[in-house]
Amino acid sequence: MPRRLSLSAFLVFLFIVTGWLLPVIAFAQAASATVAGVVRDSLGGSVPGATVQVTAAGPRVVAEVITDTQGAYRATGLPPGDYDVVVTLDGFDPVTSRVTVAAGQAVTVDAVLNPARFSQSVVVTARRTEEAAQEVPIPVSVVRGDLVADAGAFNVNRLKEMLPTVQFYSTNPRNSSINIRGLGAPFGLTNDGIEPGVGLYIDGVFFARPAAATMDFLDVEQVEVLRGPQGTLFGKNTTAGAINVTTRKPGFTAGSEVEINYGNLGFVQAKASVTGPILKNVAGRLSFSGTQRDGVLTNVRTGDDVNDLNNLGLRGQLLYAPSSNLGVTVAIDHTRQRPRGYTQVVAGVAPTLRAANRQWAAIAADLNYAPPSYDAFDRLTDVDSPLRSYQGMGGSSINIDWKLGNGRLTSTTAYRYWDWKPSNDRDFIGLPITTVSAAPSDQAQWTQEVRYAGTLLPS
C-alpha cells in the first residue's frame, strides 16, 4: 500500500509539472524569432555549403547554420534583439547584414556573394623602391616568405618549383647555374672569372658566385624574380633577370619563431629566429638554420651513404633607428656546407662505332671490373676517391636608408667571401682513371651602391 501511494503521488506531481511547463515552452517558442533566407552568387545561382552566423553584441555567436543544396538557411530560436547575419564561403568576400527581430517575428535576410578580391597589394622592390606589384612595368613573380617556408623551399633549387621560367642546374655548388627563360649561364661550363647572367641579390647585396643558390635561406620575408634584362637598376650581370631576396628586419617588438621539420632519409631541418629591442633606438634579430639528410647513394666500396646534406647557417642583424626618417642596418652572416658528395651512378652502357675490343664490355673484362649495378635506381656506386663538397660563404653589410626630400637616399656597403674545397672522383667508377678532381676556389668581393629613389619634380 505505501508503494501505491508513493507512485500515485509521483504521477500527480508529474501531471502538475507537465501542465505548468507546456504553456511556458509554448510561450517561449512563440516569443522566439527566426531569421531565414537564400544565399546566391553574383549570377543569381544558389550557393550551397555557405556558413551563416547570427551574432549578437560582443560579438557572440547565437546561431550557426549551413545553406542547403538550394542555398537556403534557417536560424530559429532567437531571442528578440539586434543581430549581424554574416555569410562566408571560401573564395568569396564575406557579407554582413544588420537585422532587428521582435518576439515571434520571422525575418528574411538574403545574401549575394561576390568572388573574393585581392584585399592586400603585393609590395615589391623590383625598381629599388617599395611599390605595388601592379604598378611595376616589369615581368615579376613574387613569393612571400610564409609560402616559401610552407613549401619547404629552403634554397633556390627548391624555389624554382614555385616560380615559372626559373631553372636551376647543379652537380655541385661550383658547377651550378641559374637560368631565367632559358638564359643565364651554360651548365657545366663554370668559369670563376665570368659573372652569371642571372643576378642573385639578398637585401640589396650582390652574390657573385652561383654557389650561393645552394645555400639555405635565412629568415626570408619575400622573394622576387624579375624576368628580362635588369641592367639599369641591378647592374651588368643581370642580362637574363634577377632574383631579389628580402630577409626579415629586426623589430622593436619582442618575438621568436622555432620550426623543426622531419622527413624520410633522416631529413631534419631546424630554423629559429629571435628579435626585439636592445636599447632605446636599437633592435636586433638573430636567425639560425640547419639542414641534415642521409645520403641517397651507397658506396659499396666503403659502405657509406653519400650525396647527403649537412648545412648550417647563422645571421645577425642590428637596426639603429633614431627617427622615422633614418635607419641603419648592420648584418653579418655565415653559412657552411659539409656534405659527402657529389657523385653519379652508372645508368647503362651504349654501344659506340669503335672496334669490338674497344667497347666497354671488352675493356671492363680486360680490367676484371664490373660496376656494382647498371640500374641507376639501385643507387649504388663504387668510387675510389673521397667525396667532399665543402664550402663556406658569408660576409657583412651596412645599409643606410635616409628619407631625404621627396625620396630616399640609400647606401649599401658589403663584403662577401666564398671558400670552395672539393674532392671528387671524376671518372665516377671504381677504376683508377681520374681519381683526383679537386679544384679549390676562393673569392672575395667589396660592393658599394648609392642610390636616390623618389620624385624629383612635382607631377
C-alpha positions in Angstrom: 0.0 0.0 0.0 2.7 2.6 0.8 4.3 2.0 -2.6 1.0 2.6 -4.4 0.5 5.9 -2.5 4.1 6.9 -3.5 3.6 6.0 -7.1 0.2 7.8 -7.2 1.7 10.9 -5.7 4.5 10.9 -8.2 2.1 10.7 -11.1 0.0 13.5 -9.7 3.2 15.6 -9.3 4.3 14.8 -12.9 0.9 15.8 -14.3 1.0 19.1 -12.5 4.6 20.0 -13.6 3.9 19.0 -17.2 0.7 21.1 -17.2 2.7 24.1 -15.9 5.7 23.6 -18.3 3.9 23.2 -21.5 2.4 26.7 -21.6 5.8 28.1 -20.7 7.5 26.2 -23.5 4.8 27.2 -25.9 5.1 30.8 -24.9 8.9 30.7 -25.3 8.6 29.2 -28.8 6.0 31.8 -29.7 8.3 34.6 -28.3 11.5 33.4 -30.2 12.3 34.8 -33.6 13.5 33.3 -36.8 16.0 34.5 -39.5 15.9 32.8 -42.8 16.9 33.4 -46.4 18.7 32.3 -49.5 22.3 32.8 -50.4 23.1 33.3 -54.1 26.2 34.2 -56.2 26.6 37.3 -58.4 25.0 35.5 -61.3 21.9 34.5 -59.4 22.8 30.9 -58.8 22.2 29.3 -55.4 25.2 28.8 -53.2 25.1 25.6 -51.1 27.6 25.0 -48.2 27.9 28.6 -47.1 28.3 29.3 -43.4 25.7 31.7 -41.9 26.4 33.0 -38.4 23.9 35.1 -36.4 25.9 37.1 -33.9 24.8 39.4 -31.2 26.8 42.2 -29.5 30.1 41.0 -28.1 30.4 39.6 -30.7 28.6 36.4 -29.6 27.5 33.7 -32.0 23.9 32.9 -31.2 23.3 30.5 -34.2 25.3 29.0 -37.0 23.8 27.1 -39.9 24.9 25.9 -43.3 23.0 26.6 -46.5 21.4 23.5 -48.2 21.6 22.4 -51.8 19.2 25.3 -52.7 21.3 27.9 -50.9 18.6 28.3 -48.2 19.2 28.6 -44.5 17.0 29.0 -41.4 18.1 30.0 -37.9 15.4 29.5 -35.2 15.0 30.1 -31.5 16.5 33.6 -31.5 15.7 35.9 -28.6 14.4 39.4 -29.7 17.1 41.9 -30.4 19.7 43.2 -32.9 21.8 40.8 -34.8 24.5 40.7 -37.5 24.0 38.0 -40.1 27.4 37.0 -41.5 27.7 34.8 -44.6 31.1 33.3 -45.5 32.4 30.8 -48.0 36.0 30.2 -49.3 36.6 32.1 -52.5 34.0 34.8 -51.8 34.0 38.0 -49.9 32.0 37.8 -46.6 28.7 39.6 -46.5 27.3 41.1 -43.3 23.7 42.3 -42.8 22.2 44.1 -39.7 18.7 43.0 -38.7 16.4 43.6 -35.7 13.9 41.0 -34.8 10.9 41.1 -32.4 9.4 38.3 -30.4 7.8 35.8 -32.7 8.9 37.5 -35.8 10.3 35.8 -38.9 12.7 37.9 -40.9 14.1 37.1 -44.4 17.7 38.1 -45.0 19.0 37.1 -48.4 22.7 37.5 -49.4 24.7 37.8 -52.6 28.3 36.5 -52.5 30.8 38.0 -54.9 34.2 36.4 -55.8 37.0 37.4 -53.4 39.2 40.3 -54.5 42.8 40.9 -53.5 42.5 42.7 -50.2 46.2 43.4 -49.9 48.5 44.8 -52.6 51.8 43.0 -53.0 54.7 45.4 -52.3 57.9 44.8 -54.2 61.3 46.5 -54.6 61.8 45.5 -58.2 62.8 49.1 -59.1 64.8 49.6 -55.9 61.9 51.3 -54.1 58.8 50.0 -52.5 55.9 49.8 -55.0 52.7 47.8 -55.5 53.4 44.9 -57.9 50.6 46.0 -60.2 52.3 49.4 -60.8 55.7 48.0 -61.8 56.1 47.7 -65.6 58.4 44.7 -65.2 57.6 40.9 -65.5 57.9 39.9 -61.9 56.9 36.9 -59.8 56.6 37.3 -56.0 56.6 34.6 -53.4 56.0 35.5 -49.7 58.2 34.1 -47.0 55.5 32.1 -45.3 54.7 30.3 -48.6 58.4 29.6 -49.1 58.5 28.0 -45.6 55.3 26.1 -46.0 56.5 24.6 -49.3 59.9 23.6 -47.8 61.7 25.7 -50.4 64.8 26.4 -48.4 67.1 27.3 -51.3 66.9 28.3 -55.0 66.8 24.7 -56.1 63.6 24.1 -54.2 62.3 27.6 -55.0 62.4 27.0 -58.8 59.5 24.6 -58.5 57.3 27.5 -57.4 58.4 30.1 -59.9 57.7 30.0 -63.6 60.6 30.3 -66.1 63.3 29.8 -63.4 65.7 26.9 -63.9 68.5 25.7 -61.6 71.1 23.1 -62.6 73.8 21.8 -60.3 76.1 18.8 -59.9 77.9 20.6 -57.1 77.8 24.1 -55.7 80.6 25.4 -58.0 79.1 23.8 -61.1 75.7 25.5 -60.7 73.7 27.8 -62.9 70.5 29.8 -62.6 68.6 30.5 -65.8 65.5 32.6 -66.4 63.6 31.9 -69.7 66.4 29.5 -70.6 69.1 32.3 -70.4 71.8 32.8 -67.8 74.8 30.6 -67.9 75.7 27.3 -69.8 75.5 24.4 -67.4 78.8 22.5 -66.9 81.0 25.4 -68.2 81.5 27.2 -64.9 84.1 30.0 -65.0 85.1 31.7 -61.8 86.1 34.8 -63.7 82.8 35.4 -65.5 79.7 36.7 -63.8 76.5 34.8 -64.3 73.6 36.1 -66.5 71.1 36.0 -63.6 71.9 38.1 -60.6 71.2 36.9 -57.0 70.6 39.7 -54.6 69.9 39.3 -50.9 68.9 42.5 -49.1 70.4 44.6 -51.9 73.8 42.8 -51.8 75.0 41.1 -55.0 76.2 37.5 -54.6 78.7 37.0 -57.4 79.0 33.2 -57.3 76.1 30.9 -58.2 77.1 28.6 -55.4 75.1 30.9 -53.1 72.0 29.4 -54.7 72.7 26.1 -53.0 72.8 27.7 -49.5 69.9 27.6 -47.2 67.7 30.7 -47.0 67.8 32.5 -43.6 64.6 34.2 -42.4 63.2 35.1 -45.8 60.5 37.8 -45.9 59.9 37.8 -49.7 61.4 36.5 -53.0 61.0 38.4 -56.2 62.0 37.1 -59.7 62.5 39.8 -62.3 62.5 38.4 -65.9 64.4 40.1 -68.6 67.4 42.4 -68.6 67.7 44.5 -65.4 71.0 46.2 -66.0 69.7 49.7 -65.4 68.8 49.1 -61.8 70.7 45.9 -60.9 73.9 46.1 -62.9 75.6 44.5 -65.9 75.3 41.0 -64.5 71.6 40.7 -64.9 71.2 40.3 -68.7 68.6 37.4 -68.2 67.0 38.6 -65.0 67.5 38.9 -61.3 66.4 37.1 -58.1 65.8 39.6 -55.3 65.5 38.1 -51.8 64.5 40.3 -48.8 65.0 39.0 -45.3 63.1 39.9 -42.2 64.3 43.0 -40.4 64.9 43.5 -36.7 61.8 44.7 -34.8 61.2 46.7 -31.7 58.5 44.2 -30.6 60.0 41.1 -29.0 59.2 37.9 -30.8 60.6 34.5 -31.6 59.9 31.6 -34.0 61.1 28.0 -34.0 60.4 25.5 -36.8 61.5 21.8 -36.9 60.9 19.6 -40.0 61.3 15.8 -40.3 61.3 13.6 -43.3 62.5 10.4 -44.8 66.1 9.5 -45.3 66.9 11.0 -41.9 65.9 14.5 -43.1 65.9 17.0 -40.2 65.7 20.8 -40.6 65.6 23.3 -37.7 65.1 27.0 -38.0 64.9 29.6 -35.3 64.7 33.4 -35.1 64.5 35.9 -32.3 64.1 39.6 -32.5 63.4 42.5 -30.1 64.7 45.8 -28.7 68.2 46.1 -27.3 68.4 49.8 -26.5 66.1 52.7 -26.9 66.6 53.1 -30.7 68.4 49.7 -31.3 66.8 46.4 -32.2 68.3 43.1 -33.2 67.5 39.9 -34.9 69.3 36.5 -34.8 68.4 33.8 -37.2 69.6 30.2 -37.5 69.1 27.4 -40.0 70.4 23.8 -40.0 69.6 21.0 -42.5 70.7 17.4 -42.4 69.8 14.4 -44.5 71.3 10.9 -45.1 72.9 10.1 -48.4 70.8 8.9 -51.3 73.5 6.7 -52.8 75.5 3.9 -51.2 79.2 3.5 -51.8 79.7 -0.3 -51.9 83.5 0.1 -51.5 83.2 1.9 -48.1 79.7 1.1 -47.1 79.0 4.8 -46.5 76.0 6.8 -47.7 77.0 9.6 -50.0 75.3 12.6 -51.6 73.9 13.7 -48.2 73.1 17.2 -46.8 74.9 18.9 -44.0 74.2 22.7 -43.8 74.5 25.3 -41.0 73.7 29.0 -41.3 73.7 31.9 -38.9 72.7 35.6 -39.5 72.7 38.5 -37.1 71.3 42.0 -37.7 71.2 45.3 -35.7 68.9 48.1 -36.6 69.6 51.7 -35.4 66.5 53.9 -35.9 67.0 57.3 -34.2 64.0 58.7 -36.1 61.3 57.7 -38.6 63.5 59.2 -41.4 66.7 57.3 -40.8 67.5 53.7 -40.4 70.9 52.0 -40.3 71.1 48.2 -40.5 74.3 46.2 -39.9 74.2 42.5 -40.9 76.7 39.6 -40.5 76.1 36.1 -41.8 78.0 32.8 -42.3 76.8 29.6 -43.9 78.8 26.4 -44.3 78.2 23.1 -46.0 79.9 19.8 -45.3 78.2 17.1 -47.4 79.8 14.0 -48.7 79.2 14.4 -52.4 78.6 14.6 -55.1 78.9 11.6 -57.4 76.8 9.8 -60.0 75.8 6.3 -60.8 76.1 4.1 -63.9 72.8 4.3 -65.8 73.7 1.8 -68.6 76.0 1.2 -71.5 75.5 2.4 -75.0 77.5 0.8 -78.0 79.8 3.0 -80.0 81.2 2.8 -83.5 84.6 1.6 -82.2 86.0 -1.8 -82.8 84.7 -4.6 -80.5 87.9 -4.7 -78.5 87.4 -1.1 -77.6 83.8 -1.4 -76.5 83.0 -1.1 -72.8 82.4 -4.8 -72.3 85.8 -5.8 -73.6 87.7 -3.1 -71.7 85.9 -3.9 -68.4 86.6 -7.6 -68.9 90.3 -7.0 -69.6 90.5 -5.0 -66.3 88.4 -7.6 -64.5 85.9 -4.8 -63.5 82.2 -4.6 -63.2 80.2 -1.7 -61.7 78.0 -2.5 -58.7 74.9 -2.1 -60.9 73.8 -1.0 -64.3 70.4 0.1 -62.9 70.5 3.7 -61.7 67.6 3.1 -59.4 69.7 0.7 -57.3 71.5 3.9 -56.2 74.9 2.1 -55.9 78.4 3.5 -56.6 82.0 2.3 -56.0 84.0 5.5 -56.5 87.5 5.2 -55.1 88.2 8.8 -54.1 86.9 10.8 -51.0 83.8 12.8 -51.7 83.7 16.3 -50.3 81.7 19.3 -51.4 82.8 21.7 -48.7 82.1 25.4 -48.9 81.7 28.4 -46.7 80.1 31.6 -47.6 79.4 34.8 -45.6 80.0 38.4 -45.2 78.8 41.7 -43.7 76.9 44.7 -44.9 75.9 48.2 -43.7 72.7 49.7 -45.2 71.8 53.3 -44.5 68.3 54.4 -45.5 67.6 58.1 -45.2 64.4 59.9 -46.1 65.6 63.0 -47.9 63.3 65.4 -49.6 60.7 63.7 -51.8 62.5 60.4 -51.8 65.0 58.1 -50.0 68.8 58.1 -50.2 70.2 54.6 -49.7 73.8 53.4 -49.3 74.7 49.7 -49.2 78.3 48.7 -48.4 79.0 45.0 -48.4 81.8 42.5 -48.2 81.4 38.8 -49.3 83.6 35.8 -49.3 83.3 32.3 -50.7 85.6 29.3 -49.9 85.3 26.1 -52.0 87.1 23.0 -51.0 86.0 20.0 -53.1 87.1 16.4 -53.7 85.6 14.2 -56.4 86.2 11.1 -58.4 85.8 12.4 -61.9 85.5 9.0 -63.6 82.6 8.1 -61.3 83.5 4.4 -61.2 85.9 2.2 -59.2 88.7 2.2 -61.8 91.7 4.5 -61.1 91.2 6.7 -64.2 90.7 10.2 -62.9 90.8 9.7 -59.2 91.6 13.3 -58.2 89.4 16.2 -59.2 89.8 18.9 -56.6 89.9 22.5 -57.9 89.5 24.8 -54.9 88.3 28.3 -55.3 88.4 31.4 -53.0 86.6 34.5 -53.9 86.2 37.8 -52.1 84.3 41.0 -53.1 83.6 44.5 -52.0 80.5 46.3 -53.3 79.2 49.8 -52.8 75.9 51.2 -54.1 74.4 54.6 -53.6 71.0 55.5 -55.0 68.3 58.0 -54.6 64.7 57.0 -55.3 61.9 59.5 -55.3 60.1 62.3 -57.1 62.5 64.9 -58.3 59.8 67.2 -59.9 56.2 67.7 -58.8 53.7 65.9 -61.1 
